[in-house]
Amino acid sequence: MAEYKVMNTNEFSVYQFFKGGGQEKVREFVSGEEAVKAFHHYTNNVASRVGITERVIITDGGDCINMEWIHGKGVTFPHELAVDPKAEAEAEADMKKIVVDFHTKEDGE
C-alpha cells in the first residue's frame, strides 16, 4: 500500500536560478500564499525582466515543482496558468489604449 505524506501548510520553498548557473533559495518552509507572493515578486522584478534571473520555481515538501516561470516564456507550469508572452504583451498594450482613450474622452467632456 502506498504511503502519502500529509503536508502541513508551511512546506513550500521558492528558488530563483541565475544566468550562469547559480541559484538561491529565497523562501523556505512558508505557506502557499507566501510562496505565491514571493514567486510573483521574483518573476516581476528588475533581475527577471533583464534576464539575470532565468527561472523561478515553487516546490512543496515532497520536492515537487508546483509553479515554474522561465525568462522569455513566462509561467510554464502549471499549464493552466501558462500565458503566451506575445499575447500578454498585446493585452497589456490594449489595456493601455483603453486607459488612454478613457482619459482622453473624460478630459474632452
N, C-alpha and C positions, 0 to 999 in steps of 0.2 A: 504494500500500500504506500502510495506517495505521501510524503510529508510536505506541508506547505508552511512556510514561515509567516507568521502574522506580524505585519509591520506596525510599529507604533507611528504616531503622527509626525515624529521628528527624525525621520530616517532618510531625508533627501540631501543630496550634495550637488553642488554646481561647480563645473570646471570650465576654464577657458584655455584654449590652445592657441599658441602664437606662431606667427610666421617664423620659420627656422627651427621649429620642433619643441620649444619649451611649453610647459603647461603650468597652470596654477589652480589650486582648489580654492574657490572664492567663498564658498559656503559649505558647511559640514553639519550634519545632524540638525537640519532645520525643517520646519513644516513645509508642506506642499505650497502653501500660499507664499511663504518667504522665498522658497526656491524659484517660484514663477516670477516674483518681483525682481530677484537678482538676475534671472535669465533675461528678463526684459531690459534691465539696466545694461548688462554686458553685451547685449545684441544691438543696442541703440546708442552706445557711447562713441566718442571720437575714435578710439582704437579700433572698434569694429567697422566703422564707416570708412576708414582709410586702409583697412586690411592688415593692421598689426595683429588683431585678433582674427584668427581664421575659422575658429569653431567654438561653440559653447554647447554644453550638454547638461542635462539634469539626470542624475542617477538615483535609484532608490536603494533601500537597504540590501537588496539582493544583487546590486551592481548592474541592474538592467537600465538601459537608457530609456527615459520617459519623454524627453524632448531633445531635439537637436537643431542647431542653427549652423549654417555654413556660409561664410562670406561669399557674396556674389550669387547665392542661391536662396537665402532666407531660411525660414523654418522648413526643414526637410522631414522631420518626424515629430509627432505622429502625422501621418499623411493627411488627416482631416484638417490640420492647421497649415499645411504647406500652401504657400502663395507664390504665384509666378511673379518674380520681381518686376518684369516688364509691365504686367497687368497692374501691379501695385503702384508703380510709378505713374501709369496712365490715370489710375483712380485718384491719386494724390493731385495730379495736375487738374483733373476735372473738378475736384473739391475746391482748389484754389480759384478756379474760374468762377464757380458758383458763388464763392465768398466775395470776390471782386465785383461780380455782376450785382450781387445783393447790395453791397455798399454803394456802388455807383448809382443804382436805382434809388436807394434811400437818400443819398445826397442830392439827387435831382428833383426830389419831391418837395 
